Amino acid sequence: MARTRTRDTDAEDLPRYFVWVRGLEGPEPQKWMAMDFGIGDWKRPLVLAYLELPVDERHLSLSMLARRYPPPRVDVL
């Protein structure tokens, strides 16, 4: 059954950021609620690119967002 929006604040309950992170085999897409880099900014080197999603795109799946916003080019030495 498809999810229907019952409240105007539903978009606020969804992740706000689409993030490309450094994965074991290349860039991997993720959705984050906040750009909180944690203690000592330990996540910062893992983040390749990020985008604050418009309200109407926050419900989209990772695969749809990855097609819409392709991964950044990562040069491997």
Secondary structure as GFF3:
##gff-version 3
##sequence-region A 1 77
A	DSSP	three_ten_helix	8	13	.	.	.	ID=ss1
A	DSSP	beta_strand	17	23	.	.	.	ID=ss2
A	DSSP	beta_strand	26	32	.	.	.	ID=ss3
A	DSSP	three_ten_helix	39	41	.	.	.	ID=ss4
A	DSSP	three_ten_helix	44	46	.	.	.	ID=ss5
A	DSSP	beta_strand	47	52	.	.	.	ID=ss6
A	DSSP	three_ten_helix	55	57	.	.	.	ID=ss7
A	DSSP	alpha_helix	62	68	.	.	.	ID=ss8
###
